[in-house]
Amino acid sequence: MKKMKRYLNIIPALSLLLVLISCDAISQKKSDVRKVNLSAPKGKAIAAFAEGCFWCSEHIFESVAGVDSAISGYAGGNVPNPTYDLVNTETTGHAETVLVYYNPRVISYAELCKVFFASHDPTTPNQQGPDKGSSYRSILFYNGPTEKASAEQSVRDISQSGRFKKAIITQLKPLTEFYRAEEYHQDYIEKNPNQGYVRAISIPRYNLFKKTYKGKLK
């Protein structure tokens, strides 16, 4: 996702440079981005979270008990049908986001907010790890006043927990539109387990989440 995903010096003692093939290096002749209907299937619910690279976020949320699936996409901006390349210009207002489909009888929105805060650093403005730009900012999306109150409480809880030394900079925004990203981004880690960025960044981030999160995993 940007130049920092292409190049990562992980063995400085040997002066070796590991070249990482990033998702923006993959060429698509035709955009298959599409707007998603935000009406949840019967008996299910949806929630959206932006916390940096959506490859990582999708993989993390899908590992949580009660989550049926997660979709990588774009939300939070003002440009319709944004492509990955356009979002990477940091001019659309969109952030890389995952739309989570879940069973509310098994897991609550409040618990998903705990997953959110356990799976990224909410203190770094416009950045997650090596990925920089407003498209990597931290956003808790909510549907309606009940979820807004729950999101606000989750921010207060994490702020008072002492886990992070710096201030929480997570934005709270209503979920009004979500655009499913290009198909090659979907289930990217599952399909590309040996890709450079996945091995160097995504998998370590997932492993750290598993150590941090106290809830139930699949």
Secondary structure, DSSP 8 states (H G I E B T S, - for coil): --HHHHEEEEEGGGTEEEE---GGGS--SS---EE------TT-EEEEEEES-HHHHHHHHTTBTTEEEEEEEEESSS-SS--HHHHTTT-S--EEEEEEEE-TTT--HHHHHHHHHHSS-TTSTTEETTEESGGG-EEEEESHHHHHHHHHHHHHHHHHHSS-SS----EEEE----EE--GGGTTHHHH-TTSHHIIIIIHHHHHHHHHH--S-B-
